Amino acid sequence: MHIGPTLILDTYAEAFRMRCVRMLVTAVDDFWLDAAVRECTGYGTSVIGCDAEIGVERTLPASETPDNRPGAAILAFGLSVEKLAAAIPNRVGQCVMTCPSTAVYDGLPEAEDSIPLGKHLRFFGDGFQKSKLLDERRYWRIPVMDGEFLVEEKLGVAKGVAGGNIILQAADSEIGLAAARRASEALAALEGVITPFPGGVVRSGSKVGSKYERLVASTNDAFCPTLRGRVSSELVEGAHCAYEIVIDGINEARVAEAMKLAMHTAAGDGVVAIGAGNYGGKLGKFHFRLRELV
């Protein structure tokens, strides 16, 4: 099966159940919104080494935010509710509350589970904080040096899907990067998903385990062009580099939609093949078969 000149390999992506929250961050203008978002989503690529997988779902016009200011929806994924409860208040407290003019609202108020946010951060107010109940949702006003930081008391937690992916195999890195960027930019406009790696793209894809006992993951040698002839390579003939796009979403359908869009956007001249990463079906309950998606 092909999309134009690009072969779609007969394989599947193996994804996992994770928990997720959706925060709506607003600010007085785009400059300060961008500053808060960049800080809050930093060092959030993979739970292999980070406290959460986190990124911007999409930017929001003032007409779509609770306080009619520029905003962004941020999705964050963790291995458990408890992991998110530890990570998210820290990120918001250190990276959003510190940023001038910001406010934070819950983007999943109907979710069954929740984690505390303002409930924890309010103590920074040193007794001067105030709360207000609106439509059965509690908000905290924490005094800061430019006025008050408004933050919702808790964030809803939903069951998400993390680790959907495609792996592009290209004739050279220039072609591969252009294709990966096309796909990443297309996904940036899609609701309900994030691509948490830098620019949405992974150069250091990983496999489970390592020859070194203390490592839980190591380089995916089957896709490393310099290791051809030394390992069992999964690079097709004519491919000299590979880039992976990892997709986390609020449900299975959104991840599938995103993978399909990524494949159609990335395919083209010089993109020899598109495949995906899996672990033999042993680790993740969600299997996205590429040819079925196409």
C-alpha positions as CSV (number, residue, x, y, z in Angstrom):
1,M,0.0,0.0,0.0
2,H,1.3,3.5,-0.9
3,I,0.4,7.1,-0.4
4,G,1.7,8.6,-3.6
5,P,5.4,7.4,-3.8
6,T,5.6,6.4,-0.1
7,L,5.2,2.8,1.0
8,I,3.0,2.3,4.1
9,L,4.5,-0.6,5.9
10,D,2.3,-3.4,7.2
11,T,2.8,-2.8,10.8
12,Y,1.2,-1.1,13.8
13,A,1.8,1.5,16.5
14,E,1.4,0.2,20.1
15,A,0.0,2.8,22.5
16,F,-0.8,2.9,26.2
17,R,-3.5,4.0,28.6
18,M,-2.4,7.1,30.6
19,R,-4.3,9.7,32.6
20,C,-4.5,13.3,31.3
21,V,-5.6,16.8,32.3
22,R,-6.5,19.7,30.2
23,M,-5.6,23.2,31.4
24,L,-6.7,26.5,29.9
25,V,-4.1,29.1,30.4
26,T,-4.8,32.7,29.7
27,A,-2.8,36.0,29.7
28,V,-3.2,39.6,28.9
29,D,-1.6,39.2,25.5
30,D,0.2,36.7,23.2
31,F,3.7,37.5,24.4
32,W,3.0,36.6,28.1
33,L,0.8,33.7,27.1
34,D,3.7,32.2,25.0
35,A,6.1,32.8,27.9
36,A,3.9,30.9,30.3
37,V,3.2,28.1,27.9
38,R,6.8,27.5,27.0
39,E,7.9,27.3,30.6
40,C,5.0,25.1,31.7
41,T,5.5,22.6,28.9
42,G,9.3,22.4,29.0
43,Y,11.0,19.1,29.8
44,G,7.8,17.2,29.1
45,T,8.6,14.8,26.3
46,S,8.4,11.3,27.7
47,V,7.5,9.7,31.1
48,I,10.7,7.6,30.6
49,G,12.5,10.6,32.1
50,C,10.0,13.4,32.7
51,D,7.3,13.9,35.2
52,A,4.6,14.2,32.5
53,E,4.2,14.3,28.7
54,I,2.9,17.7,28.1
55,G,2.2,20.1,25.2
56,V,-0.1,22.7,23.7
57,E,-3.2,21.1,22.2
58,R,-4.1,24.4,20.5
59,T,-4.2,28.1,21.0
60,L,-7.5,29.7,21.8
61,P,-8.9,33.0,20.7
62,A,-10.3,35.3,23.4
63,S,-13.8,34.4,22.4
64,E,-13.2,30.8,23.5
65,T,-11.6,31.4,27.0
66,P,-13.4,31.9,30.3
67,D,-12.0,35.4,30.8
68,N,-12.1,36.6,27.2
69,R,-8.3,36.8,26.9
70,P,-5.8,35.1,24.6
71,G,-5.4,31.5,25.8
72,A,-4.0,28.0,25.1
73,A,-5.2,24.6,25.9
74,I,-2.5,22.4,27.4
75,L,-2.7,18.6,27.6
76,A,-0.6,16.7,30.1
77,F,-0.3,12.9,30.4
78,G,0.9,10.8,33.3
79,L,1.1,7.2,34.3
80,S,-1.4,7.7,37.1
81,V,-3.7,10.2,38.8
82,E,-1.1,10.4,41.6
83,K,1.7,11.1,39.2
84,L,-0.2,14.0,37.7
85,A,-1.2,15.3,41.1
86,A,2.5,15.6,41.9
87,A,3.7,17.1,38.6
88,I,1.0,19.6,37.5
89,P,0.8,21.8,40.6
90,N,4.6,22.1,40.6
91,R,4.6,23.1,36.9
92,V,1.8,25.6,37.3
93,G,3.2,27.1,40.5
94,Q,6.7,27.5,39.1
95,C,6.0,28.3,35.5
96,V,2.5,29.9,35.2
97,M,1.9,31.6,38.5
98,T,5.3,33.3,38.2
99,C,4.4,34.6,34.7
100,P,2.8,38.1,34.6
101,S,-1.0,38.3,34.0
102,T,-1.8,34.6,33.8
103,A,-4.8,32.6,35.0
104,V,-5.5,28.9,34.9
105,Y,-8.9,27.1,34.3
106,D,-10.0,23.5,34.2
107,G,-10.5,22.2,30.6
108,L,-12.1,18.9,31.7
109,P,-14.7,19.9,34.4
110,E,-16.9,16.9,33.7
111,A,-14.2,14.3,34.3
112,E,-14.9,11.7,37.0
113,D,-11.5,12.0,38.6
114,S,-9.6,15.2,39.6
115,I,-6.4,16.4,41.0
116,P,-5.9,19.5,43.3
117,L,-4.4,22.6,41.7
118,G,-5.5,25.9,43.4
119,K,-6.2,23.9,46.5
120,H,-2.5,23.4,46.9
121,L,-1.2,26.6,45.3
122,R,-3.4,28.8,47.5
123,F,-1.0,28.4,50.4
124,F,1.4,30.6,48.6
125,G,-1.0,33.4,49.5
126,D,0.2,33.1,53.1
127,G,-3.4,33.5,54.5
128,F,-4.3,36.4,52.2
129,Q,-5.8,34.2,49.5
130,K,-9.5,34.2,48.8
131,S,-11.9,31.7,47.2
132,K,-15.1,32.1,45.2
133,L,-17.6,29.6,44.0
134,L,-19.1,30.1,40.6
135,D,-21.5,27.5,39.0
136,E,-20.3,25.0,41.6
137,R,-16.7,25.5,40.6
138,R,-14.3,26.9,43.1
139,Y,-11.6,29.4,42.2
140,W,-8.7,30.8,44.2
141,R,-7.4,34.4,44.1
142,I,-3.8,34.5,45.2
143,P,-2.2,37.9,45.8
144,V,0.9,38.5,43.6
145,M,2.9,41.6,42.8
146,D,0.8,42.6,39.8
147,G,-2.5,42.0,41.4
148,E,-4.0,38.4,41.8
149,F,-3.3,35.0,40.2
150,L,-6.6,33.3,39.5
151,V,-6.5,29.5,39.5
152,E,-9.2,26.9,39.6
153,E,-9.2,24.7,42.7
154,K,-8.9,21.4,40.8
155,L,-8.4,19.9,37.4
156,G,-10.5,17.0,35.9
157,V,-8.6,13.9,35.0
158,A,-9.6,11.7,32.1
159,K,-8.4,8.4,30.6
160,G,-6.1,9.2,27.7
161,V,-4.1,7.3,25.1
162,A,-0.3,7.9,24.8
163,G,2.3,6.6,22.5
164,G,0.6,6.6,19.1
165,N,3.3,7.1,16.6
166,I,4.6,6.9,13.0
167,I,8.2,6.5,11.9
168,L,9.2,8.2,8.7
169,Q,12.0,6.7,6.6
170,A,13.6,9.1,4.2
171,A,16.3,9.2,1.5
172,D,18.2,11.8,3.5
173,S,17.8,14.0,6.6
174,E,16.8,17.1,4.7
175,I,13.8,15.3,3.1
176,G,13.0,13.6,6.4
177,L,13.0,16.8,8.4
178,A,10.8,18.6,5.9
179,A,8.3,15.7,5.9
180,A,8.3,15.5,9.7
181,R,7.8,19.2,10.0
182,R,4.8,19.0,7.6
183,A,3.2,16.4,9.7
184,S,3.9,18.1,13.0
185,E,2.5,21.4,11.8
186,A,-0.6,19.7,10.5
187,L,-1.2,18.1,13.9
188,A,-0.8,21.4,15.7
189,A,-4.3,22.4,14.5
190,L,-6.0,19.2,15.6
191,E,-8.0,19.2,18.8
192,G,-7.5,16.6,21.5
193,V,-3.9,15.6,20.7
194,I,-0.3,16.7,21.4
195,T,3.1,15.8,20.0
196,P,5.2,16.3,23.1
197,F,8.7,16.0,21.6
198,P,10.8,19.0,20.3
199,G,9.0,20.4,17.3
200,G,6.8,17.4,17.5
201,V,9.6,15.1,16.2
202,V,11.9,12.5,17.8
203,R,15.3,11.7,16.4
204,S,16.3,9.4,19.3
205,G,13.5,6.8,19.2
206,S,13.8,4.2,21.9
207,K,13.3,0.5,22.5
208,V,12.4,-1.2,25.8
209,G,15.4,-2.2,27.9
210,S,19.1,-2.0,27.5
211,K,22.4,-4.0,27.8
212,Y,22.9,-1.7,30.8
213,E,20.8,-3.0,33.7
214,R,19.8,0.3,35.1
215,L,18.3,1.7,31.9
216,V,14.6,1.0,31.1
217,A,15.0,2.2,27.5
218,S,17.8,2.7,25.0
219,T,18.4,3.7,21.3
220,N,16.1,2.0,18.8
221,D,19.0,0.5,16.9
222,A,16.8,-1.1,14.2
223,F,16.2,2.4,12.8
224,C,19.8,3.8,13.2
225,P,21.4,4.1,9.7
226,T,24.9,3.9,11.1
227,L,24.2,0.5,12.6
228,R,23.2,-1.2,9.3
229,G,25.1,-4.4,9.0
230,R,25.6,-4.7,12.8
231,V,22.0,-5.1,13.9
232,S,18.8,-6.4,12.4
233,S,17.8,-3.2,10.6
234,E,14.2,-2.2,9.9
235,L,15.2,0.5,7.5
236,V,14.0,-0.2,4.0
237,E,16.2,0.0,0.9
238,G,16.9,3.6,0.0
239,A,16.2,5.0,3.5
240,H,19.1,6.7,5.2
241,C,17.4,8.4,8.2
242,A,14.3,8.0,10.3
243,Y,12.2,10.4,12.4
244,E,9.4,9.4,14.7
245,I,6.3,11.5,15.6
246,V,4.8,10.5,18.9
247,I,1.1,11.4,19.5
248,D,-0.8,11.5,22.8
249,G,-4.6,12.0,22.7
250,I,-7.6,12.3,24.9
251,N,-9.0,9.1,23.4
252,E,-8.4,6.3,20.9
253,A,-10.3,8.0,18.0
254,R,-8.3,11.2,18.3
255,V,-5.0,9.4,18.1
256,A,-6.1,7.4,15.1
257,E,-7.2,10.5,13.3
258,A,-3.9,12.2,14.1
259,M,-1.9,9.3,12.9
260,K,-3.8,9.2,9.6
261,L,-3.4,12.9,9.1
262,A,0.4,12.7,9.9
263,M,0.9,9.9,7.3
264,H,-1.0,11.7,4.5
265,T,0.8,14.9,5.3
266,A,4.3,13.4,5.5
267,A,4.2,11.2,2.5
268,G,5.9,12.4,-0.6
269,D,9.0,12.3,-2.8
270,G,12.0,11.0,-1.0
271,V,9.9,9.7,1.9
272,V,10.6,6.0,1.1
273,A,8.4,4.4,3.7
274,I,6.3,5.1,6.8
275,G,6.1,2.6,9.6
276,A,5.5,2.6,13.3
277,G,7.0,1.5,16.6
278,N,5.6,-1.4,18.7
279,Y,6.8,-3.9,21.3
280,G,5.3,-7.0,19.9
281,G,1.9,-6.2,21.4
282,K,3.1,-7.1,24.9
283,L,3.0,-3.7,26.5
284,G,0.3,-1.5,25.1
285,K,-3.4,-2.3,24.8
286,F,-4.0,0.0,21.8
287,H,-2.8,-1.2,18.4
288,F,-3.1,1.3,15.5
289,R,-2.6,-0.6,12.2
290,L,-1.3,1.8,9.6
291,R,-2.9,0.3,6.5
292,E,-6.3,0.2,8.2
293,L,-5.9,3.9,9.1
294,V,-5.0,4.8,5.5
